[in-house]
Amino acid sequence: MDTNLWLVVGLGNPGPDYAGNRHNVGQMVAAQLADRLAANFKRHKTAALVAEGRLAPGQPKLVLAKPTTFMNVSGGPVAALLRFYSLPVSRLIVVHDDLDLPFDTLKIKVAGGHGGHNGLRDIIAATGSNDFIRIRLGIGRPPGRQNAADFVLHDFAAAERNVLPNLIADASDAIELIATDGVVAAQQKFHSPS
């Protein structure tokens, strides 16, 4: 096992129809990290698109993955990727949307429950562990009586899209800092105030 290797999974739904949805913010972060590493996503036998690269020579290597399954069945590809790269679940960073955080809020969490997030629920079930790092990206609650499932499957509003690049950049920076300096350092620098 490469002790300087991290698996970063950006959760979302596959295909262009979902690309701008709130539910796909995790995949947006994975895409930005791939751009930073000048790495291209390629189809992988684990039902995921995968890009690999080092932060810098001698620095940690990131395996970036976007499952090609729908969000609610993300666990199979994640478990398969951990096996393929011979990584323990403690080297897994999952980037996902979070309804319980206000929009433009970032929280870093280690372990815990799924909080009603079906992608996390499936990853916990498939890996048999909840002991992985989560980058929780706040998308806020649906307005009025809008159903949460409908809300997450809509694109970000125009005003949100103006701010979204900053949230994606902060999440990408936080992941790089986790890989180089650890979770606590990243939490101290990037946790949004509650």
C-alpha positions in Angstrom: 0.0 0.0 0.0 1.2 3.5 -0.8 1.1 5.3 2.5 1.0 8.6 0.7 -2.2 7.7 -1.2 -5.7 9.0 -0.7 -9.0 8.1 -2.4 -11.2 11.2 -2.9 -14.8 10.4 -4.1 -17.0 13.1 -5.3 -20.6 12.0 -5.0 -23.3 12.8 -7.6 -25.4 11.4 -10.3 -23.9 10.4 -13.7 -24.5 12.2 -17.0 -24.9 15.8 -18.3 -28.5 16.1 -17.1 -27.4 16.1 -13.5 -24.0 17.8 -13.8 -25.2 21.2 -12.4 -27.5 19.8 -9.7 -26.9 20.6 -6.0 -26.6 16.8 -5.5 -23.5 16.9 -7.7 -21.4 19.4 -5.8 -19.1 16.5 -4.7 -18.3 15.7 -8.3 -17.7 19.4 -9.0 -15.0 19.4 -6.4 -13.4 16.2 -7.8 -13.4 17.9 -11.3 -11.6 20.9 -9.9 -9.0 18.8 -8.2 -8.4 16.9 -11.4 -7.8 20.2 -13.2 -5.3 21.3 -10.5 -3.4 18.0 -10.9 -3.7 18.2 -14.7 -5.2 14.7 -14.6 -7.9 13.4 -16.9 -10.8 11.2 -15.8 -10.8 7.7 -17.4 -13.3 4.9 -17.2 -12.3 2.4 -14.5 -13.4 -1.2 -14.0 -14.9 -0.2 -10.6 -17.9 1.6 -12.2 -16.2 5.0 -11.7 -14.4 7.6 -13.6 -10.9 7.9 -12.1 -8.1 10.5 -12.3 -4.8 10.2 -10.5 -2.1 12.7 -9.7 0.4 14.0 -7.0 0.0 17.3 -5.4 3.7 17.9 -6.2 6.8 15.8 -6.6 7.2 13.8 -3.4 3.8 14.9 -2.1 0.7 12.8 -1.5 -1.0 11.1 -4.5 -4.8 11.6 -4.9 -7.0 9.1 -6.6 -10.1 11.1 -7.6 -13.2 9.2 -8.4 -16.7 10.0 -9.7 -18.9 6.9 -9.5 -20.8 6.2 -12.7 -23.7 4.8 -10.7 -26.5 6.9 -9.3 -25.9 8.5 -5.9 -28.0 6.0 -3.9 -25.8 3.1 -5.0 -22.4 4.8 -4.6 -21.2 2.1 -2.1 -20.3 -0.6 -4.6 -17.9 1.6 -6.7 -16.3 3.0 -3.5 -15.8 -0.4 -1.9 -14.3 -1.7 -5.2 -12.0 1.3 -5.4 -10.7 0.7 -1.9 -10.0 -2.9 -2.7 -8.4 -2.1 -6.1 -6.0 0.4 -4.5 -5.5 -1.7 -1.3 -6.6 1.2 0.9 -8.2 1.2 4.3 -11.4 3.1 4.7 -9.5 5.7 6.8 -7.8 6.9 3.6 -11.2 7.6 2.0 -12.4 11.2 1.7 -16.1 11.5 0.5 -17.2 14.9 -0.8 -21.0 15.4 -0.7 -23.9 17.8 -0.5 -25.5 18.4 2.9 -29.0 19.8 3.3 -28.4 20.4 7.0 -25.8 23.0 6.4 -26.5 26.5 5.0 -25.5 27.1 1.5 -21.8 28.0 1.1 -20.8 26.2 4.4 -18.1 23.6 4.6 -17.6 21.1 7.4 -15.1 18.3 7.7 -16.1 15.3 9.7 -14.5 12.0 10.5 -16.9 9.0 11.0 -20.4 9.2 12.2 -23.8 8.3 10.7 -25.2 9.1 7.3 -27.5 11.9 8.3 -30.2 10.7 5.9 -27.9 11.0 2.9 -28.5 8.0 0.8 -25.1 8.1 -0.9 -23.3 7.9 2.5 -25.8 5.3 3.7 -24.8 3.0 0.8 -21.1 3.6 1.3 -21.3 2.7 4.9 -23.3 -0.4 4.1 -20.9 -1.5 1.3 -17.6 -0.8 3.1 -18.9 -2.1 6.5 -17.5 1.1 8.1 -18.3 4.7 8.8 -14.8 5.6 9.7 -14.0 7.8 6.7 -13.5 11.5 6.2 -16.5 13.5 4.9 -16.3 17.0 3.3 -19.8 18.2 3.9 -20.8 21.0 1.5 -23.9 23.0 2.6 -26.6 23.4 0.0 -29.3 24.7 2.4 -32.9 23.6 2.9 -35.5 23.7 0.1 -37.6 26.8 0.1 -41.3 26.6 1.3 -42.7 23.1 0.9 -40.5 22.0 -1.9 -39.6 18.3 -1.5 -35.9 17.7 -0.5 -35.5 15.1 -3.3 -36.6 17.6 -5.9 -34.5 20.4 -4.4 -31.2 18.4 -4.6 -31.9 17.4 -8.2 -32.2 21.0 -9.4 -29.3 23.2 -10.5 -28.0 25.8 -8.2 -29.8 29.2 -8.5 -28.1 32.0 -10.3 -27.1 33.8 -7.1 -25.7 30.6 -5.7 -23.7 30.0 -8.9 -21.9 33.3 -8.3 -20.6 32.0 -4.9 -20.2 28.3 -5.8 -16.7 28.5 -7.2 -15.4 29.8 -3.9 -17.0 26.8 -2.0 -15.6 24.4 -4.5 -12.1 26.0 -4.3 -12.2 25.9 -0.4 -13.3 22.2 -0.5 -10.4 21.4 -2.9 -7.9 23.3 -0.7 -9.2 21.5 2.4 -8.7 18.1 0.7 -5.2 19.0 -0.3 -4.5 20.1 3.3 -5.9 16.9 4.7 -3.6 14.9 2.5 -0.5 16.9 3.5 -1.1 18.0 7.1 -4.1 16.0 8.4 -7.7 16.4 9.2 -7.3 18.7 12.3 -5.2 21.2 10.3 -7.9 21.3 7.6 -10.7 21.7 10.1 -9.0 24.6 11.9 -8.5 26.4 8.6 -11.6 25.6 6.6 -14.5 24.9 9.0 -17.2 27.4 8.4 -18.5 29.0 11.6 -21.7 27.2 12.9 
